[in-house]
Amino acid sequence: MYIKQSIEQLAPYVPGIQPQMDGRVIKINANENPYPPSSQVQELLGGFDYAQLRYYPDATSQRLRQLIAAHYQLPSEHLFCGNGSDEIISYLFQVCFEEQDTIATPYPTYTLYKTIADIHRVHTEYVPTRDDFTIDTEALVQTGAKGIFIANPNAQTGLMLPLAEIEELLQRYDGLVVIDEAYMDFAPASASAIALVGKYPHLVVLRTFSKSYSLCGIRVGYSLADPALVHALDKCRDSYNVSLLSQLLAEAAFKDQTYLQRTIQWIVATRDRVAAALTELGFEVLPSEANFVLCKPVHGSAIDIYDYLKARQVYVRHFDAPRLSDKLRITIGTDAEMDVLLKYLHEFAEVRSTS
């Protein structure tokens, strides 16, 4: 065969179940936004001149870069756009790491970091989070890794690493520091590491249009970093890595910051209500700053609850992994969807108490 042995042995990234959406399914397992994108996205699609598809898109997504950079009051040279932030992660491995280098990342976290590291034959050093799942930055530094990847808020827990701790990490560690802020829009704006981008050349901040902008389907992400690193990323990217439609739709969504903030407020309010309701039901709930909650049932097993919900077409996420197998990760849906979830959880508790 022509397939490299390292790829044959690779453990691929496993996404959440993608059920057939037939109007009855409640899909709260992939941290997708329950609300549609901005109406400006729909208007753009409705009036789109399909003849434009004859032409290649802007190779550097320059207009989108300039729009985002202006919002964060940075020169556009600090911006790079990708086909989802996952693509940018892959480019970072191409640009910054040699085979047999090591990256460090907390555990648990977004497992794609290790998958991409394995593809590039880079070692991943998992550093366990503390008993309360907070991140130990000093332990990350002590690994001696060439780069550190931190999802903030963390991808499986929703917990925040304070900005002050990120800056302390940048001051005492000179390797690449990647702060993946896929869920940051659901947290206080003051917590973002974007404020540090112009100050530390070894910092990369990742963002995505998938979560808060409700645009998982178009695959657009961006990074903010030192211009020298952006230039290196531009050398390695696919010739036209972000499609014309994706660029235009991302621009339309980004311009509607009013709608963005409104939907974020809805999701955060629902998240806090659901967290309180789960606590009343006997779950241990981590204090999330994302659009999901990680919770541990005190009565009954996580996998039994997962199966009970799945049989009723409510899909949450269960990870068969250390420190996570006794927990469920629940994406925040609409209030109506969350009411159905809570109803079934009440039913499960009643069935268990009478059996």
C-alpha positions in Angstrom: 0.0 0.0 0.0 1.0 3.6 -0.5 -0.3 4.9 2.9 2.3 5.9 5.4 2.5 3.7 8.5 2.0 6.7 10.8 -1.4 7.4 9.0 -2.4 3.7 9.1 -1.9 3.8 12.9 -3.5 7.2 13.4 -6.5 7.5 15.7 -8.8 9.9 13.9 -10.8 12.7 15.4 -14.3 11.5 16.2 -17.1 14.2 16.0 -20.4 13.9 17.7 -23.2 11.8 16.1 -24.8 13.6 13.2 -28.4 12.3 13.2 -30.8 12.9 10.3 -32.5 16.2 11.2 -36.2 15.4 10.6 -37.8 18.1 12.7 -38.2 15.8 15.8 -34.5 15.4 16.7 -32.9 17.6 19.3 -29.2 17.8 18.5 -27.3 19.3 21.4 -24.1 17.3 21.1 -21.8 19.4 18.9 -21.8 22.9 20.5 -23.7 24.3 17.5 -25.7 27.5 17.8 -29.4 26.8 18.1 -30.4 30.1 16.4 -30.0 30.9 12.6 -27.4 33.2 11.3 -28.0 36.9 10.9 -30.7 37.9 8.5 -27.9 39.7 6.5 -26.6 36.2 5.6 -30.0 35.2 4.2 -30.3 38.5 2.3 -26.8 38.0 0.8 -27.7 34.5 -0.4 -31.1 35.6 -1.8 -29.5 38.3 -3.9 -26.3 36.5 -4.8 -25.1 36.7 -8.4 -24.2 33.1 -9.2 -22.1 34.3 -12.2 -19.4 35.3 -9.7 -18.7 31.7 -9.1 -16.8 31.6 -12.4 -14.0 33.4 -10.7 -11.5 32.4 -8.0 -12.1 34.1 -4.7 -9.7 36.6 -3.1 -6.8 34.4 -2.3 -6.0 36.1 1.0 -9.6 37.0 2.1 -8.3 40.5 2.4 -11.7 42.2 2.8 -12.6 39.9 5.6 -9.2 40.3 7.2 -9.5 44.1 7.2 -13.1 44.0 8.6 -12.0 41.8 11.5 -8.8 43.7 12.2 -10.6 47.0 12.3 -13.1 45.6 14.8 -10.2 44.6 17.1 -8.2 47.8 16.3 -5.3 45.9 14.8 -3.5 46.3 11.5 -4.8 43.7 9.0 -1.3 42.2 8.9 -2.1 40.5 12.1 -5.0 38.6 10.6 -5.1 35.2 8.8 -8.3 33.5 7.6 -8.8 29.8 7.1 -11.2 27.1 6.1 -12.3 26.8 9.7 -9.9 27.3 12.6 -9.1 23.6 12.3 -7.3 24.3 9.1 -5.3 27.1 10.8 -4.2 24.6 13.5 -2.9 22.3 10.8 -1.0 25.2 9.1 0.6 26.1 12.5 2.0 22.5 12.7 3.4 22.9 9.1 5.0 26.3 9.9 6.2 25.9 13.5 7.0 22.3 14.3 9.4 19.7 13.0 8.9 16.0 13.2 9.5 14.7 16.8 8.9 18.1 18.4 6.5 18.2 21.3 3.5 20.3 22.0 1.8 20.4 25.4 -1.9 20.8 26.1 -4.1 20.4 29.1 -6.3 17.3 29.5 -9.1 17.1 28.9 -9.4 19.4 25.9 -10.1 19.5 22.2 -8.7 16.2 20.9 -8.1 17.5 17.4 -4.8 19.1 18.6 -3.4 15.6 19.2 -4.8 14.2 15.9 -3.1 17.0 13.9 0.1 16.6 15.9 0.0 12.8 15.1 -0.4 13.6 11.4 2.7 15.8 11.5 4.6 13.3 13.7 4.7 15.7 16.5 4.5 14.3 20.1 1.6 15.5 22.3 2.3 15.8 26.1 -1.0 15.9 27.9 -0.9 17.8 31.2 -3.7 16.8 33.5 -5.9 19.6 34.7 -6.3 20.0 38.5 -8.9 18.1 40.4 -11.3 21.0 39.8 -10.4 20.9 36.0 -8.6 24.2 36.1 -5.4 24.5 34.0 -2.0 24.3 35.5 0.1 26.7 33.3 3.3 26.0 35.3 3.0 22.3 34.6 2.6 23.1 30.9 5.8 25.1 30.9 7.7 22.4 32.8 7.1 19.9 29.9 9.7 21.8 27.9 7.4 21.6 24.8 8.0 23.7 21.8 4.4 24.9 21.8 1.4 25.1 24.1 -2.2 24.8 22.9 -5.0 26.0 25.2 -8.7 26.1 24.4 -10.1 29.0 26.4 -12.9 28.5 27.5 -11.8 24.8 27.5 -13.4 22.7 24.9 -14.8 19.9 27.2 -15.3 21.8 30.5 -16.3 25.4 29.6 -13.9 26.7 32.3 -11.9 29.9 31.8 -8.2 30.5 32.2 -8.0 34.1 33.4 -6.3 36.5 31.1 -3.7 37.4 33.8 -2.5 33.8 33.9 -2.2 33.7 30.1 0.0 36.8 30.2 2.1 35.3 33.0 2.5 32.2 30.8 3.6 34.4 27.8 6.1 36.2 30.0 7.9 33.1 31.3 7.6 30.8 28.3 9.1 31.6 24.9 7.6 28.8 22.8 4.5 29.2 20.6 1.4 29.8 22.7 -1.9 29.1 20.9 -5.1 30.3 22.6 -8.1 28.7 20.9 -11.0 31.0 21.6 -13.7 29.1 19.8 -16.2 29.8 22.6 -14.9 33.1 23.8 -17.9 35.1 22.6 -20.0 33.4 25.3 -17.6 34.6 28.0 -16.8 38.2 29.2 -15.1 40.1 26.4 -12.4 41.3 28.8 -11.2 37.7 29.1 -10.0 37.5 25.5 -6.2 37.2 24.8 -6.7 39.3 21.6 -5.7 42.3 23.8 -2.2 40.7 24.0 -1.6 40.0 20.3 0.4 43.1 19.6 2.5 42.7 22.7 3.7 39.1 22.4 5.0 37.8 19.1 4.8 34.2 20.2 1.0 34.4 20.8 -1.6 33.1 18.4 -5.3 33.6 19.1 -7.8 31.4 17.2 -11.4 32.3 16.5 -14.2 30.7 14.5 -17.5 31.7 12.8 -19.0 28.2 13.7 -20.2 28.8 17.2 -21.4 32.3 18.0 -22.1 33.3 14.4 -24.1 30.1 13.6 -22.0 29.3 10.6 -20.6 25.8 11.1 -21.6 25.0 7.6 -19.4 27.5 5.8 -16.1 26.6 7.7 -14.5 29.9 8.3 -12.0 30.7 11.1 -9.3 33.3 11.7 -6.2 33.8 13.7 -4.6 36.9 15.2 -0.9 36.8 15.5 2.4 38.5 14.8 2.7 39.6 11.1 5.8 37.5 10.6 3.8 34.4 11.6 0.9 35.5 9.4 3.3 35.8 6.5 4.6 32.3 7.1 1.0 30.9 7.3 0.3 32.6 3.9 3.2 30.7 2.4 1.7 27.4 3.4 -2.0 27.8 2.8 -3.9 26.4 -0.1 -4.0 28.8 -3.0 -7.7 29.8 -2.4 -8.3 28.3 1.0 -11.6 30.2 1.8 -14.3 30.0 -0.8 -16.0 33.1 -2.3 -19.3 32.4 -0.7 -17.7 31.6 2.7 -15.9 34.9 2.7 -19.0 36.9 1.8 -21.2 35.1 4.3 -18.7 35.6 7.1 -18.4 39.3 6.2 -22.2 39.7 6.4 -22.4 37.9 9.7 -19.5 39.8 11.2 -21.0 43.1 10.3 -24.2 42.4 12.3 -22.7 42.6 15.8 -26.1 43.6 17.2 -27.6 40.3 16.3 -24.5 38.5 17.5 -24.8 40.0 21.0 -28.5 39.3 21.1 -28.2 35.6 20.4 -25.2 35.4 22.8 -27.4 36.9 25.6 -30.2 34.3 24.8 -27.7 31.4 25.0 -26.0 32.6 28.2 -29.4 33.1 29.9 -30.5 29.6 28.9 -27.2 28.1 29.9 -27.4 29.6 33.4 -31.1 28.4 33.8 -30.2 24.9 32.6 -27.2 24.7 34.9 -29.4 25.6 37.9 -32.1 23.1 36.8 -29.4 20.3 36.4 -28.1 21.1 39.9 -31.6 20.7 41.3 -31.8 17.3 39.6 -28.7 16.2 41.4 -26.0 16.8 38.8 -22.6 18.3 39.5 -22.3 21.1 37.0 -19.0 22.8 36.1 -19.3 26.6 35.9 -19.2 27.1 32.1 -18.4 30.2 30.2 -19.1 28.5 26.8 -22.3 27.5 25.0 -22.4 24.1 26.8 -22.2 22.6 30.2 -20.3 19.6 31.5 -22.2 17.8 34.2 -21.9 14.6 36.3 -25.0 12.8 37.4 -24.9 11.9 41.1 -27.7 9.3 40.7 -27.4 7.0 37.7 -24.6 6.6 35.2 -23.8 9.1 32.4 -24.0 6.4 29.7 -27.4 5.2 30.9 -28.8 8.7 30.7 -27.1 9.2 27.3 -28.8 6.1 26.0 -32.2 7.1 27.6 -32.1 10.5 25.8 -30.8 9.0 22.5 -33.8 6.6 22.5 -36.0 9.7 22.6 -34.1 11.5 19.8 -32.3 13.9 22.2 -28.5 13.7 21.4 -26.0 14.9 24.0 -22.3 14.1 24.1 -20.7 11.3 26.1 -16.9 10.8 26.0 -15.6 7.3 26.7 -12.4 8.8 28.1 -10.6 9.2 31.4 -12.2 11.8 33.8 -15.1 12.3 31.3 -16.8 8.9 31.1 -18.9 9.7 34.1 -20.1 13.0 32.7 -22.3 14.4 29.9 -21.6 17.5 27.8 -24.8 19.3 26.9 -24.9 22.0 24.2 -27.2 24.8 25.0 -30.2 24.8 22.6 -33.3 26.9 22.5 -35.4 27.2 25.6 -37.9 24.9 24.1 -35.3 22.2 23.4 -33.8 22.5 26.9 -37.3 22.1 28.4 -37.7 18.8 26.5 -34.3 17.7 27.8 -35.1 18.6 31.4 -38.5 16.8 31.1 -36.7 13.6 30.0 -34.2 13.9 32.8 -37.0 14.3 35.3 -38.6 11.2 33.8 -35.3 9.2 34.0 -35.0 10.2 37.7 -38.5 9.1 38.4 -38.0 5.7 36.6 -34.8 5.1 38.5 -36.4 6.0 41.9 -39.3 3.5 41.3 -37.2 0.7 39.8 
